[in-house]
Every structure is written in C-alpha cells, then in structure tokens.
Amino acid sequence: MKKTLSTLLISVFVVLTTGTFAIAEYSTAGAGNFPYFHLGALIIGGLIIISLRHKYDKLYMSEAMGAFALYTVLIALFTSPVVELIKSAVG
C-alpha cells in the first residue's frame, strides 16, 4: 500500500510539473513556437522516473521528485524563450 501511494504521489507531481511547464511555455512562446519536442522529452522522463520508483524500493520519493524537478529545469533551459533571454543578457 505504501509503495502504491508513493508512486501515485510522484505521478501527481510529474503531471502537475509537466502541466505547469506546458502552460508557461504556451504563454511565453505562443502556439506557433510551442516546444513539442521538449514536452515529449519531459513526459518520457517522467514516465521513466515513475517506473524506476515503482521498481526499486531504495529510491525515496523525495529523491524521485527532486530528480524530476531538476530534469524539468534542464529541459526548460533549452527552450526558445530562455535561450533568447540568455542571448539578450549576454550580448
């Protein structure tokens, strides 16, 4: 029961984080420049982390959530609005 509950909580965290990413990217980039590849990579990464947590008991829930949060930040860094912001700040 505990394993199922922690897997469910991680799943909810992944869905909420992915949804927040999608809303933020849609509001900044618009419909024409939406990063579908980045969203797909984020979904696949979330599914992998959920399956790893379900398979291995030694992986704590907080570790899985932290790993997915860092993965989300890494994916967001390589989207067009963030790259344009960095280019304007540097140049």
N, C-alpha and C positions, 0 to 999 in steps of 0.2 A: 504494500500500500504506500509506504514512504517513497519507494523508488518511482512509482507511478505519479505520485503527487509532485515530486521534484521535476520529473520530466514534463508534466503539464505546466508547471510554473515557468520553466525555461522556454517552453513553446509559446506561452503567452508573452513572455519578454521578447522573444525573437519576432513575433508578429507585430507587437507594438513598436519595436525599434525599426523594423522594416517599413511599417506604415508611416512612421514619423519621417524617415528618410525620403520616402516617396512624396509625401506632402511637401516637405521642404524643397526638394528638387523641382517639383512641379511649379511651386510658387516662385522660385528664383529663375529657372531656366525656361519655363513655359512648356506648352505642349509640343512645339516644334523641335526643341532641343532636349527632350527628356532622355536621360541616360538609361535606356532599357537594358543594355548590357550590364551596367553596374547594378541595377536592381536584380537582374537574374543571378549575378555572382553573389549578391547578398543573400538571396533566397537559398541558393545551393549551399553556401557556407553555413547558414542557419540550420539547414537540414542535417548537414554533417555533424555539427556540434551537438544537436539534439540526439542523433543516433549514437554518438560517442558517449554521451552522458547516460543514455539508456543501457548501453552495453557494458560500460565499466563503472563499478561501484566506487572506485577510488577517486574518481573525478567529482569534486564537490560542485554543488550547484552554483556557488558564488564564483568559482573558477570558470565555469562554463559561461556564466553571464558576463564576467569580465572579459573573457576571450572574445565573445561576440561583440561586446561594446567596442573593444579595440579594433576588431575587424571592420566594424561599421565606420569608425573614424578613418581607417586606412582606405576604405572604398570611397568615402566622401572626399578625401583629399585629392583624388584623381578625377573628379568631375569637372566639367567645363567652368561653372561659376567660381569654384575655388581656385582653379588654375588661372583664370582671368584676374582674380583678386590678387593673387601672388605676383603675377606679371606686372600689374599696375603698382603694387607696393615696391617692388624691386626696381622697376625701370621708371 
